[in-house]
Amino acid sequence: MSVVYATSASQLTGVWDELIMGLTAGFMLTDERGQVLATNDAAADLLRLDRTELLTGSRPDGWAMRDSTGAHLPDWSDLTSQVLRTGTRMSTPVVVTEHGAPSGHVWMDYQPVRMHSQQRVLMFLQPVDTDVSHSRGMVDPLTGLPGRVLLLDRLDQALARARSRGTLATLVLADVRRLEQFNVEHGFAQGDELLTVLAGRLRQSLSDEHTVARYGGDEFALVVEHPSGTGAEIAERARGAVVRPMRLENKQIRPSVRVSWVTSDGNASVHSVISRAEQQLEN
């Protein structure tokens, strides 16, 4: 049985014990800032850390988490904020490195939960072999578009190219408005069809070398590289693709969307670009 450790003696420990008793997979529970509140031995072992390091946030010299391409992964606080903001699950392939050498391969699933009216993220860790396909969680099963894991990778690559070539990279976020109300009025099947149609429209609005991804339950993201200018024209193109009327089950629907965009010369980090786009979307 996995031993459970928590930051303090509280109700949390008892709930955590009940959740993971007898399981050998790794589990962690974090707050909205990414602070680890509770964990078990398996999680520490998979991440090549001890429980004190997990709970305090300290890391040994030379320890790092990277994705399957070798790029540094963002901090847990960044990933946690994204999961909680969108309210959707995320899966990330992780390579644990020690002094530059791979020492472990892990799948980390992030699931938003509420405990005692507080937002939390439950993280489920599983070991994988180095030859296991990294396609899990990479593609949205409904629309066939890249998911958030691939989006992060594509944006990172676009920023790197912009930095080295002296070009620009733009991220556009498109939030389909009142989707929850649409699902209530027309049913989830119609909501899924709406998202599928919009995904196709956005994909057709861009050249093949650009990226359209499913960012959240009701959000899409576009990554476009261009030599000059801003993202205004790209964002307007995305808006135009979404708001065209369509017919679903003999009913004419005119979708509504909010868009935001951030253009960078490559000297901003992936998550600073995403955070700025999210903030603009909420304003």
C-alpha positions in Angstrom: 0.0 0.0 0.0 1.2 3.5 -0.8 2.0 5.7 2.1 0.4 9.1 1.9 2.1 12.3 3.0 0.4 15.7 3.3 1.6 19.2 4.1 -0.5 19.4 7.3 -2.7 17.2 9.4 -6.3 17.9 8.3 -9.3 16.4 6.6 -7.3 16.3 3.4 -5.2 13.4 4.7 -8.2 11.2 5.4 -9.8 12.0 2.0 -6.5 11.3 0.2 -6.0 8.0 2.1 -9.5 6.9 0.9 -8.8 7.9 -2.7 -5.5 6.2 -3.3 -5.4 3.4 -0.7 -3.9 0.2 -2.3 -2.9 1.9 -5.5 0.6 1.8 -6.8 0.2 4.6 -9.4 1.5 8.1 -8.5 -1.0 10.7 -7.2 -0.6 14.3 -6.3 -3.1 16.9 -5.2 -2.3 20.6 -5.8 -3.9 23.9 -5.0 -4.7 26.6 -7.6 -1.1 27.9 -7.4 0.4 24.5 -8.1 1.5 23.9 -4.5 1.5 20.1 -3.8 -0.8 19.5 -0.9 -0.5 15.7 -0.7 1.3 13.0 -2.5 2.2 9.3 -2.2 5.4 7.3 -2.5 4.8 6.2 -6.1 4.6 9.8 -7.3 7.9 10.7 -5.7 9.6 7.6 -7.1 8.4 8.2 -10.6 9.6 11.8 -10.5 12.9 10.8 -8.9 12.3 13.0 -6.0 11.6 12.5 -2.3 8.3 13.5 -0.6 9.9 16.5 1.1 11.0 17.9 -2.3 7.5 17.4 -3.7 5.8 19.0 -0.8 8.1 22.0 -0.5 8.8 22.6 -4.1 12.5 22.3 -3.8 14.5 20.4 -6.5 17.9 18.8 -6.4 20.6 20.3 -8.6 20.4 19.0 -12.2 16.8 17.8 -11.9 14.4 18.9 -14.7 11.2 17.9 -16.4 11.1 18.0 -20.2 8.7 17.0 -22.9 9.3 14.2 -25.5 11.2 16.7 -27.7 13.6 17.7 -25.0 12.1 21.1 -24.4 11.7 22.3 -20.8 8.1 21.9 -19.5 6.4 24.8 -17.8 6.1 25.0 -14.0 3.3 23.1 -12.4 1.7 26.4 -11.4 1.4 27.4 -15.1 -0.1 24.0 -16.0 -2.4 24.1 -13.0 -3.8 27.5 -13.8 -4.5 26.4 -17.4 -6.4 23.3 -16.3 -8.5 25.2 -13.7 -9.3 28.1 -16.1 -10.5 25.8 -18.9 -12.0 23.2 -16.6 -10.8 20.4 -18.8 -8.4 17.5 -18.3 -4.9 17.6 -19.7 -2.4 14.8 -20.4 1.4 15.5 -20.7 4.3 13.2 -21.5 7.2 13.9 -19.2 10.8 13.0 -19.4 12.6 13.4 -16.0 16.2 14.3 -16.5 19.1 14.4 -14.0 22.1 16.4 -15.1 20.9 16.2 -18.6 20.4 12.5 -18.8 16.9 10.9 -19.0 16.1 9.0 -15.8 12.3 8.4 -16.1 9.4 8.6 -18.5 6.0 9.4 -17.1 2.5 10.3 -18.3 0.9 13.0 -16.1 -2.8 13.5 -16.2 -4.2 16.7 -14.8 -7.8 16.7 -13.6 -9.6 19.7 -12.1 -11.6 18.9 -9.0 -13.3 20.7 -6.1 -12.7 19.7 -2.5 -14.5 21.5 0.3 -15.5 24.2 -2.2 -11.8 24.8 -3.1 -10.4 24.4 -6.6 -7.8 21.7 -6.8 -6.0 19.7 -9.4 -5.6 15.9 -9.1 -2.5 14.6 -10.9 -2.3 11.0 -11.9 1.2 9.6 -12.8 2.0 6.5 -14.7 5.3 5.1 -15.9 5.8 4.5 -19.6 8.4 2.8 -21.7 10.6 5.0 -23.9 9.1 3.4 -27.0 5.5 4.0 -26.1 3.8 6.3 -28.6 3.3 9.8 -27.3 0.0 10.2 -29.2 -2.1 9.8 -26.1 -3.7 13.2 -25.2 -2.1 14.9 -28.2 -5.1 14.9 -30.5 -8.6 16.0 -29.5 -10.9 13.0 -30.1 -13.9 15.0 -31.1 -12.4 17.4 -33.7 -9.2 15.6 -34.7 -7.3 18.8 -34.0 -4.1 18.9 -31.9 -4.8 19.2 -28.2 -3.1 21.5 -25.7 0.0 19.4 -25.3 0.7 19.6 -29.1 -0.3 23.3 -29.0 2.4 24.1 -26.5 5.0 22.3 -28.6 3.9 24.0 -31.8 3.9 27.4 -30.2 7.3 26.8 -28.6 8.7 25.9 -32.1 7.1 28.9 -33.7 8.6 31.2 -31.1 12.0 29.6 -31.6 11.9 30.1 -35.3 10.7 33.7 -34.9 13.6 34.4 -32.6 16.2 32.8 -34.9 14.8 34.1 -38.2 13.8 37.6 -37.2 10.1 36.9 -38.0 6.9 36.9 -35.9 4.6 34.3 -34.3 1.0 35.0 -33.4 -1.2 33.1 -31.0 -5.0 33.6 -31.4 -7.5 32.3 -28.9 -11.1 31.9 -30.0 -13.8 31.4 -27.3 -17.1 30.1 -28.6 -19.7 32.0 -26.6 -22.7 30.5 -24.8 -21.8 26.9 -25.7 -23.1 25.7 -22.4 -26.5 27.3 -23.1 -26.5 25.9 -26.6 -25.9 22.4 -25.2 -28.8 22.8 -22.8 -31.2 24.0 -25.5 -30.1 21.7 -28.4 -28.3 18.8 -26.7 -24.7 17.8 -26.4 -24.7 15.9 -29.7 -25.6 19.2 -31.5 -23.0 21.0 -29.4 -20.4 18.4 -30.5 -21.4 18.9 -34.1 -21.1 22.6 -33.8 -17.6 22.3 -32.5 -16.7 19.9 -35.2 -17.9 22.3 -37.9 -16.1 25.2 -36.4 -12.9 23.2 -36.2 -13.1 22.5 -39.9 -13.8 26.1 -40.7 -10.8 27.3 -38.7 -8.6 24.7 -40.3 -9.7 25.7 -43.8 -9.1 29.4 -43.0 -5.3 28.8 -42.5 -2.5 27.3 -44.6 -1.4 23.8 -43.8 1.8 25.0 -42.2 -0.1 26.8 -39.5 -1.7 25.2 -36.4 -5.3 25.1 -35.3 -5.8 23.3 -31.9 -8.6 22.6 -29.5 -7.5 24.6 -26.4 -10.4 23.9 -24.1 -14.0 22.8 -24.0 -15.2 25.9 -25.9 -11.9 27.3 -27.1 -9.7 27.0 -30.1 -6.2 28.3 -30.6 -4.3 29.2 -33.7 -0.5 29.5 -34.1 0.6 31.5 -37.2 4.1 32.5 -38.3 4.5 35.6 -40.5 7.2 38.0 -41.5 5.7 41.3 -40.3 2.5 43.0 -39.0 0.3 41.9 -36.1 -2.2 39.3 -35.3 -5.2 41.5 -35.9 -5.9 40.2 -39.4 -5.4 36.6 -38.4 -7.8 37.1 -35.5 -10.4 38.7 -37.7 -10.0 35.8 -40.2 -10.7 33.4 -37.3 -13.7 35.4 -36.2 -15.1 35.5 -39.7 -14.8 31.7 -40.1 -16.7 31.1 -36.9 -19.6 33.5 -37.1 -20.9 32.5 -40.5 -24.4 31.0 -40.2 -24.8 27.2 -40.4 -27.6 24.8 -40.4 -27.8 22.0 -37.7 -30.9 19.7 -37.9 -32.7 22.2 -40.1 -32.1 25.1 -37.7 -30.0 28.0 -38.7 -27.4 28.8 -36.1 -25.1 31.9 -36.0 -22.3 31.2 -33.6 -20.8 33.9 -31.5 -17.1 34.1 -30.6 -14.6 36.2 -28.6 -11.1 36.4 -29.9 -7.8 37.6 -28.6 -4.3 37.6 -30.0 -0.7 38.1 -29.0 2.2 38.6 -31.5 5.8 37.9 -30.4 9.2 38.2 -32.0 10.1 35.0 -30.2 11.7 36.5 -27.1 8.6 35.7 -24.9 8.1 32.4 -23.3 5.3 30.0 -24.4 3.3 30.6 -21.2 3.7 34.3 -21.1 2.2 34.5 -24.5 -0.6 32.2 -23.5 -1.2 34.1 -20.3 -1.4 37.4 -22.1 -3.9 36.0 -24.6 -6.0 34.6 -21.8 -6.0 37.9 -20.0 -7.1 39.7 -23.1 -9.9 37.2 -23.7 -11.3 37.8 -20.2 -11.2 41.6 -20.5 
